[in-house]
């Protein structure tokens, strides 16, 4: 099969969840004998035309000039190019900025979309954008033969609301082994004596809730806040919470460093409240960390009873005042690792995507 993947800033990952997924999936599909192309932003740090057998197509992306609105133009450039490629499968990751070009999608192959979450529910968006996102969701349903949801909650939503063929295929994660404690020296922390939060610094990830709960507690354990803080919201948080326990680290994309920081933390806070299954949650489960997650259906459908949960900053404060220790929750940690091994392992997910593509591809 000849497969195109668009909707990300490109691979190898230098941004977020969909990029990491595209990296895993494209490489895995190549290993199964597929011819795979991934669209990259023209200014992606990786400028070669091939990566681990995956062919890279760089297209002009004016986001650096126009902000998020530039993504609409980037997606248009990718879709226009895809019309010339004669793909058997065109996989779109997300629909936010590409669905308005639905009428330009190629007609020769099969269009499939992973819609991510219900973006119109996200608190960070004003109502006009929410209205647009709901319309974009309808266009994505209309213009794709099949949807692939990364959350059972999302799958059930699309089947119930749109009666659309929708599969559940999770994100992959790999069990982290062989930790290196000396990496902690770069962050002035010691094992099991700090807590950690890894997320984009935005309101619907409950970043402020977690920071506020920490500041209001008597804990001496630092909280490492990992995510790009050179933004309006990031600057707001840094100015408001001038507390030496709150360590704004910035963004880290090195998987080895992130995995070690997760592994040696006491509590990993996961504040994501919207969307489907977040890749960073699965990565936390795979790194033997104690997870305290926002109490919502998406997180609970993955973690079940194997995590602590919070709704507000008081819950965070109470958890820290109890001097909660990772060592007391061995069963949670072990169950989460088994869940990753059995249901979120990389090869299983690549096989599931491959089987869906085979099932729905047009015979030649």
C-alpha positions as CSV (number, residue, x, y, z in Angstrom):
1,X,0.0,0.0,0.0
2,X,1.0,3.6,-0.6
3,X,0.0,5.6,2.4
4,X,0.1,9.4,3.0
5,X,-0.1,10.9,6.5
6,X,-0.9,14.6,7.0
7,X,-2.1,16.8,9.9
8,X,1.1,17.0,11.9
9,X,4.0,19.4,11.9
10,X,6.2,16.5,10.9
11,X,8.6,13.8,12.0
12,X,10.7,13.0,13.8
13,X,8.7,14.4,16.7
14,X,9.6,17.9,17.7
15,X,6.2,19.1,19.0
16,X,3.5,16.8,20.5
17,X,1.3,13.7,20.6
18,X,0.2,13.4,17.0
19,X,3.8,13.9,15.8
20,X,5.0,11.2,18.1
21,X,2.3,8.9,16.9
22,X,3.0,9.7,13.2
23,X,6.6,8.8,13.9
24,X,5.8,5.4,15.5
25,X,3.1,4.5,12.9
26,X,5.0,5.5,9.7
27,X,8.1,3.6,10.7
28,X,6.0,0.5,11.7
29,X,4.1,0.5,8.4
30,X,7.3,0.8,6.4
31,X,8.6,-2.3,8.3
32,X,5.4,-4.1,7.1
33,X,6.2,-3.4,3.5
34,X,4.1,-0.2,2.9
35,X,5.3,2.9,1.0
36,X,4.7,5.7,3.5
37,X,4.9,9.5,3.1
38,X,4.6,12.0,5.9
39,X,4.0,15.7,5.3
40,X,6.4,18.0,7.2
41,X,6.4,21.7,7.8
42,X,8.9,23.4,5.5
43,X,10.8,24.7,8.5
44,X,10.9,21.4,10.5
45,X,14.3,20.9,12.0
46,X,14.6,17.6,10.1
47,X,15.2,18.6,6.4
48,X,16.1,15.3,4.8
49,X,13.8,13.6,2.3
50,X,13.7,10.3,4.1
51,X,13.6,9.0,7.7
52,X,13.9,5.3,8.6
53,X,12.5,4.4,5.2
54,X,9.6,6.9,5.5
55,X,9.5,9.5,2.7
56,X,9.3,13.1,3.9
57,X,7.4,15.8,1.9
58,X,8.1,19.3,3.1
59,X,5.4,21.9,2.5
60,X,5.3,25.6,3.1
61,X,3.8,26.4,6.6
62,X,3.3,30.1,7.4
63,X,2.4,29.4,11.1
64,X,5.7,31.2,12.1
65,X,4.3,34.3,10.5
66,X,0.5,34.0,11.0
67,X,0.2,31.9,14.2
68,X,-2.3,29.1,14.3
69,X,-4.2,30.4,11.3
70,X,-1.1,29.6,9.2
71,X,-2.0,25.9,9.7
72,X,-5.0,26.2,7.4
73,X,-2.6,27.2,4.6
74,X,-0.1,24.5,5.5
75,X,-2.9,21.8,5.4
76,X,-4.1,23.2,2.1
77,X,-0.6,22.9,0.6
78,X,-0.4,19.3,1.9
79,X,-3.9,18.3,0.5
80,X,-3.1,19.9,-2.9
81,X,0.1,17.8,-3.1
82,X,-1.7,14.6,-2.0
83,X,-4.0,14.8,-5.1
84,X,-0.9,14.1,-7.2
85,X,0.4,11.2,-5.3
86,X,-2.2,8.4,-6.0
87,X,-2.2,7.3,-2.4
88,X,-4.2,4.1,-1.6
89,X,-4.8,5.5,1.9
90,X,-4.6,9.1,3.1
91,X,-4.6,9.3,6.9
92,X,-5.5,12.7,8.4
93,X,-4.5,13.2,12.0
94,X,-7.0,15.7,13.4
95,X,-9.5,17.7,11.5
96,X,-9.3,21.2,13.0
97,X,-7.5,23.0,10.2
98,X,-7.9,20.6,7.3
99,X,-11.6,19.8,7.2
100,X,-12.5,23.1,5.5
101,X,-10.6,21.8,2.4
102,X,-12.6,18.5,2.5
103,X,-13.8,19.1,-1.1
104,X,-10.2,19.0,-2.3
105,X,-9.3,15.7,-0.8
106,X,-8.2,13.1,-3.4
107,X,-10.9,10.9,-4.8
108,X,-8.7,8.1,-6.0
109,X,-7.8,6.5,-2.7
110,X,-9.5,6.1,0.7
111,X,-9.6,9.0,3.2
112,X,-9.4,8.0,6.8
113,X,-9.3,10.4,9.8
114,X,-8.2,10.1,13.4
115,X,-10.3,13.0,14.7
116,X,-8.4,13.3,18.1
117,X,-10.9,14.6,20.7
118,X,-14.0,16.6,20.8
119,X,-12.1,19.9,20.3
120,X,-15.2,22.0,20.5
121,X,-15.5,21.1,24.2
122,X,-12.1,22.6,25.2
123,X,-12.4,25.4,27.6
124,X,-9.6,27.5,26.1
125,X,-11.7,28.3,23.0
126,X,-14.2,31.2,22.8
127,X,-17.7,30.3,21.5
128,X,-17.1,31.3,17.9
129,X,-14.2,28.9,17.6
130,X,-16.2,26.2,19.3
131,X,-18.9,26.7,16.8
132,X,-16.5,26.4,13.9
133,X,-14.9,23.3,15.5
134,X,-18.3,21.6,15.7
135,X,-18.9,22.4,12.0
136,X,-15.4,21.1,11.2
137,X,-16.2,17.9,13.0
138,X,-19.2,17.3,10.7
139,X,-17.1,18.0,7.6
140,X,-14.5,15.4,8.8
141,X,-17.3,12.8,9.3
142,X,-18.7,13.6,5.9
143,X,-15.4,13.5,3.9
144,X,-13.8,10.4,5.4
145,X,-14.8,6.8,4.8
146,X,-13.7,5.7,8.2
147,X,-12.8,7.2,11.5
148,X,-10.2,5.8,13.9
149,X,-10.6,7.1,17.5
150,X,-7.9,6.7,20.1
151,X,-10.5,6.6,23.0
152,X,-13.4,4.3,23.6
153,X,-15.4,7.4,24.7
154,X,-14.7,9.2,21.4
155,X,-15.5,6.1,19.4
156,X,-18.9,5.7,21.1
157,X,-19.6,9.4,20.5
158,X,-19.1,9.2,16.7
159,X,-21.1,6.0,16.4
160,X,-24.0,7.4,18.4
161,X,-24.1,10.9,17.0
162,X,-23.2,10.3,13.3
163,X,-23.7,6.5,12.8
164,X,-20.2,6.5,11.3
165,X,-17.9,3.5,11.0
166,X,-15.5,4.2,13.8
167,X,-12.8,1.9,15.2
168,X,-11.0,2.2,18.5
169,X,-7.3,2.0,18.2
170,X,-5.2,3.3,21.1
171,X,-2.0,5.3,21.0
172,X,1.1,3.1,21.5
173,X,3.6,3.3,24.3
174,X,6.7,1.3,25.2
175,X,7.7,0.0,28.6
176,X,10.6,2.1,29.9
177,X,13.5,0.1,31.3
178,X,17.0,0.8,32.4
179,X,16.6,4.2,34.1
180,X,19.6,6.4,34.6
181,X,19.5,8.3,38.0
182,X,22.4,10.6,37.2
183,X,20.2,12.5,34.7
184,X,18.4,14.0,37.7
185,X,21.4,16.1,38.6
186,X,20.6,18.4,35.7
187,X,17.4,19.4,37.4
188,X,18.5,19.6,41.0
189,X,16.2,16.9,42.2
190,X,16.6,13.5,43.9
191,X,14.7,10.4,43.2
192,X,11.2,10.1,44.6
193,X,11.5,13.6,46.2
194,X,9.8,15.7,43.5
195,X,6.5,15.7,41.6
196,X,6.1,16.4,37.9
197,X,3.7,17.8,35.4
198,X,4.2,17.4,31.6
199,X,1.8,19.3,29.4
200,X,1.2,22.2,27.0
201,X,0.7,25.1,29.4
202,X,-3.0,25.8,28.6
203,X,-6.1,26.2,30.8
204,X,-7.8,22.9,29.9
205,X,-4.8,21.0,31.1
206,X,-5.4,22.1,34.7
207,X,-1.8,23.4,34.9
208,X,-2.8,26.2,37.3
209,X,-5.0,23.9,39.4
210,X,-2.0,21.6,40.0
211,X,0.4,24.5,40.7
212,X,-2.1,26.3,43.0
213,X,-2.7,23.0,44.9
214,X,1.1,22.6,45.4
215,X,1.7,26.2,46.5
216,X,-1.2,26.0,49.0
217,X,0.3,22.9,50.6
218,X,3.2,22.6,53.1
219,X,5.1,20.1,50.9
220,X,8.8,20.8,50.4
221,X,8.9,18.6,47.3
222,X,9.5,20.7,44.1
223,X,7.0,20.5,41.2
224,X,8.7,20.3,37.8
225,X,6.5,22.0,35.2
226,X,7.6,20.7,31.8
227,X,6.1,22.5,28.8
228,X,6.8,25.6,26.7
229,X,6.3,28.6,29.1
230,X,7.3,31.3,26.7
231,X,3.7,32.0,25.9
232,X,1.1,34.5,27.3
233,X,-0.3,31.9,29.6
234,X,3.1,30.6,30.6
235,X,4.2,34.1,31.5
236,X,1.0,34.6,33.5
237,X,1.8,31.4,35.5
238,X,5.4,32.3,36.1
239,X,4.5,35.8,37.3
240,X,1.7,34.7,39.6
241,X,3.4,31.7,41.2
242,X,6.8,33.0,42.3
243,X,7.4,30.0,44.6
244,X,10.8,28.3,44.8
245,X,9.1,24.9,44.8
246,X,7.6,25.5,41.3
247,X,10.3,24.8,38.7
248,X,9.3,26.0,35.2
249,X,11.6,23.8,33.1
250,X,10.4,24.6,29.7
251,X,9.7,22.1,26.9
252,X,11.7,18.8,26.6
253,X,11.4,16.5,23.6
254,X,14.1,14.1,24.5
255,X,12.3,10.8,25.3
256,X,15.1,9.4,27.5
257,X,15.1,12.5,29.7
258,X,11.3,12.6,30.0
259,X,11.1,8.9,30.8
260,X,13.7,9.2,33.5
261,X,12.0,12.2,35.1
262,X,8.7,10.3,35.1
263,X,10.3,7.2,36.5
264,X,12.0,8.9,39.4
265,X,9.2,11.2,40.3
266,X,7.0,10.7,43.4
267,X,3.7,11.8,41.8
268,X,3.0,12.4,38.1
269,X,0.2,14.9,37.7
270,X,-1.9,14.5,34.5
271,X,-4.3,17.4,34.1
272,X,-5.7,16.9,30.6
273,X,-9.4,17.3,30.7
274,X,-10.5,17.2,27.1
275,X,-9.9,15.1,24.0
276,X,-9.3,11.4,23.8
277,X,-6.4,9.3,25.1
278,X,-3.4,11.6,25.7
279,X,-0.1,10.0,24.6
280,X,1.7,11.4,27.6
281,X,-0.7,9.5,29.9
282,X,0.3,6.2,28.3
283,X,4.0,7.1,28.5
284,X,3.5,7.8,32.2
285,X,1.9,4.4,32.7
286,X,4.8,2.8,30.9
287,X,7.4,4.4,33.1
288,X,6.4,3.1,36.5
289,X,5.1,6.3,37.9
290,X,2.3,7.0,40.3
291,X,-0.3,9.0,38.4
292,X,-2.7,11.6,39.8
293,X,-5.1,12.4,37.0
294,X,-7.9,14.9,36.4
295,X,-11.2,13.1,37.1
296,X,-12.9,12.8,33.7
297,X,-14.2,9.9,31.5
298,X,-11.3,10.0,29.1
299,X,-8.7,9.5,31.8
300,X,-10.8,7.0,33.7
301,X,-11.4,4.9,30.6
302,X,-7.6,4.3,30.5
303,X,-6.6,4.2,34.1
304,X,-9.7,2.7,35.7
305,X,-9.0,2.3,39.4
306,X,-5.2,2.4,39.0
307,X,-4.6,6.1,39.7
308,X,-5.4,8.9,42.2
309,X,-7.8,11.6,40.9
310,X,-8.4,15.3,41.4
311,X,-11.1,17.8,40.5
312,X,-9.7,21.0,42.0
313,X,-6.7,22.5,43.7
314,X,-8.0,21.5,47.1
315,X,-7.7,17.8,46.1
316,X,-4.1,18.4,45.1
317,X,-3.3,20.1,48.4
318,X,-5.0,17.3,50.4
319,X,-3.0,14.7,48.5
320,X,0.3,16.5,49.2
321,X,-0.6,17.1,52.9
322,X,-1.1,13.3,53.3
323,X,2.5,12.9,52.3
324,X,1.5,10.5,49.6
325,X,4.3,8.1,48.6
326,X,4.8,6.3,45.4
327,X,6.0,3.2,47.3
328,X,2.6,2.7,48.8
329,X,0.9,2.3,45.3
330,X,2.9,-0.6,43.8
331,X,-0.3,-2.3,42.7
332,X,-1.4,0.8,40.7
333,X,2.0,1.0,39.0
334,X,2.2,-2.7,38.2
335,X,-1.4,-2.8,36.8
336,X,-0.7,0.2,34.5
337,X,2.4,-1.4,33.1
338,X,0.5,-4.6,32.4
339,X,-2.2,-2.6,30.7
340,X,0.5,-1.0,28.4
341,X,2.0,-4.4,27.6
342,X,-1.4,-6.0,26.8
343,X,-3.4,-3.2,25.1
344,X,-1.1,-0.3,24.2
345,X,1.9,-2.1,22.8
346,X,3.4,-0.6,19.6
347,X,3.3,-3.6,17.4
348,X,-0.4,-4.4,18.2
349,X,-1.4,-0.9,17.3
350,X,0.5,-0.8,14.1
351,X,-1.1,-4.1,13.1
352,X,-4.6,-2.7,13.9
353,X,-4.0,0.3,11.7
354,X,-2.6,-1.9,8.9
355,X,-5.6,-4.3,9.1
356,X,-8.1,-1.4,8.9
357,X,-6.2,0.1,5.9
358,X,-6.3,-3.3,4.1
359,X,-9.9,-3.8,4.9
360,X,-11.0,-0.5,3.5
361,X,-8.5,0.1,0.7
362,X,-9.8,0.1,-2.9
363,X,-8.6,-2.9,-4.8
364,X,-6.5,-2.1,-7.9
